[in-house]
Amino acid sequence: MYTESREEIAEPREPEVPNLDDFAGYEDGESYVVCDKTNAKAWVRSDVTETPSR
């Protein structure tokens, strides 16, 4: 028995880089909140922040 497939395989793509202008952040007491300006339900609160080492 012979089976033939005509499924197209997508070419690999580079991952999309987010546009940083779509995000805003603010301090809320001891926490830092990052919000997606394009989706009011998308936000992250962090109570641990560190300065990047160079």
C-alpha positions in Angstrom: 0.0 0.0 0.0 1.4 3.4 -0.9 0.5 6.6 0.9 1.3 10.1 -0.4 1.4 13.2 1.7 1.0 16.7 0.3 1.5 18.5 3.6 3.5 21.7 3.2 6.2 22.3 5.8 6.7 25.9 6.8 10.1 27.4 6.5 11.7 28.1 9.9 11.4 31.8 10.9 13.2 34.0 13.3 11.2 34.6 16.4 9.4 37.9 16.5 11.0 40.6 18.7 8.5 42.5 20.8 8.2 46.2 20.2 9.3 47.7 23.5 7.1 50.8 22.9 4.1 48.4 23.5 5.1 48.1 27.2 5.1 50.4 30.2 6.3 49.9 33.8 5.8 51.6 37.1 6.7 51.1 40.8 3.9 50.0 43.1 5.2 50.1 46.6 7.9 47.5 46.8 7.0 45.9 43.5 7.5 46.8 39.9 4.7 46.2 37.4 5.1 45.8 33.6 2.0 46.3 31.5 1.3 45.5 27.8 -0.2 48.7 26.4 -2.0 46.7 23.7 -3.8 44.3 26.1 -5.0 45.7 29.5 -5.2 42.1 30.9 -1.5 41.4 30.2 0.7 42.5 33.1 3.4 41.1 35.4 4.2 42.2 39.0 7.7 41.5 40.4 8.8 42.0 44.0 12.4 41.2 43.1 14.4 43.5 40.9 18.1 43.5 40.3 20.5 45.8 38.4 22.1 43.9 35.6 25.8 43.2 36.1 28.2 44.3 33.3 
